[in-house]
């Protein structure tokens, strides 16, 4: 019987991976389980399971307060 899993290889910042591993461990998961959950939820929702937003730093907002009012 053929294995139904494959290996994926991704590049990620070393510190980011370390932080994720710590978080997932606290949640009782490993990185593979967390990524699998993300992919399954993405397929289920037919989108990524969170809304990506670009948050401006407070200093950037203060530089152009009119932009904040216009949005």
ZAMAR-417555 format. One record per residue (C-alpha): residue number from 1; x, y, z. Coordinates in steps of 0.001 Angstrom, whole numbers, m for minus. Each point is the difference from the previous one (the first is absolute). Layout:
<site NUM, <X, Y, Z>>
...
***
This chain:
<site 1, <0, 0, 0>>
<site 2, <1391, 3391, m990>>
<site 3, <527, 2644, 2622>>
<site 4, <m2612, 2750, m367>>
<site 5, <2284, 2719, 1322>>
<site 6, <2713, 2037, m1671>>
<site 7, <2832, 2125, 1315>>
<site 8, <m260, 3756, m501>>
<site 9, <2966, 2288, 183>>
<site 10, <m427, 3682, 833>>
<site 11, <2393, 2806, 869>>
<site 12, <m786, 1988, 3132>>
<site 13, <1893, 2320, 2317>>
<site 14, <1810, m2014, 2695>>
<site 15, <m1319, 2136, 2875>>
<site 16, <m3562, m115, m1331>>
<site 17, <164, m3817, m187>>
<site 18, <1319, m190, 3560>>
<site 19, <m2808, 2224, 1291>>
<site 20, <m2596, m2049, m1890>>
<site 21, <1384, m3271, 1384>>
<site 22, <m268, 1363, 3548>>
<site 23, <m3564, 1180, m556>>
<site 24, <m1131, m3221, m1643>>
<site 25, <1563, m2067, 2778>>
<site 26, <m1939, 2042, 2574>>
<site 27, <m3139, m778, m2020>>
<site 28, <832, m3725, m34>>
<site 29, <927, 15, m3697>>
<site 30, <3085, m293, m2129>>
<site 31, <687, 2149, m3044>>
<site 32, <m1139, m2697, m2427>>
<site 33, <m3380, m277, 1751>>
<site 34, <m405, 3797, 80>>
<site 35, <812, 392, m3707>>
<site 36, <m2338, m2873, m840>>
<site 37, <m2786, 1686, 1982>>
<site 38, <638, 3265, m1850>>
<site 39, <m150, m1702, m3417>>
<site 40, <m3149, m2002, 831>>
<site 41, <m1774, 3109, 1297>>
<site 42, <1072, 1941, m3104>>
<site 43, <m1502, m2684, m2236>>
<site 44, <m3172, m179, 2094>>
<site 45, <m518, 3775, m158>>
<site 46, <1400, 373, m3530>>
<site 47, <2167, 2845, 1279>>
<site 48, <2649, 552, 2598>>
<site 49, <m1563, m352, 3479>>
<site 50, <782, 3535, 1099>>
<site 51, <m255, 3443, m1535>>
<site 52, <3395, 1353, m979>>
<site 53, <337, 3683, 770>>
<site 54, <2781, 2504, m221>>
<site 55, <279, 1857, 3261>>
<site 56, <1770, 3305, m126>>
<site 57, <2373, 847, 2783>>
<site 58, <m1191, 2807, 2232>>
<site 59, <2849, 2223, m1210>>
<site 60, <m1123, m419, m3620>>
<site 61, <m3580, 923, 898>>
<site 62, <1113, 3100, 1868>>
<site 63, <2008, 1135, m3025>>
<site 64, <m3158, 121, m2150>>
<site 65, <m3096, 350, 2225>>
<site 66, <m2115, 1108, m2998>>
<site 67, <442, m3459, m1495>>
<site 68, <m1453, m1519, 3153>>
<site 69, <m3039, 2321, m197>>
<site 70, <m535, m757, m3701>>
<site 71, <m112, m3771, 497>>
***
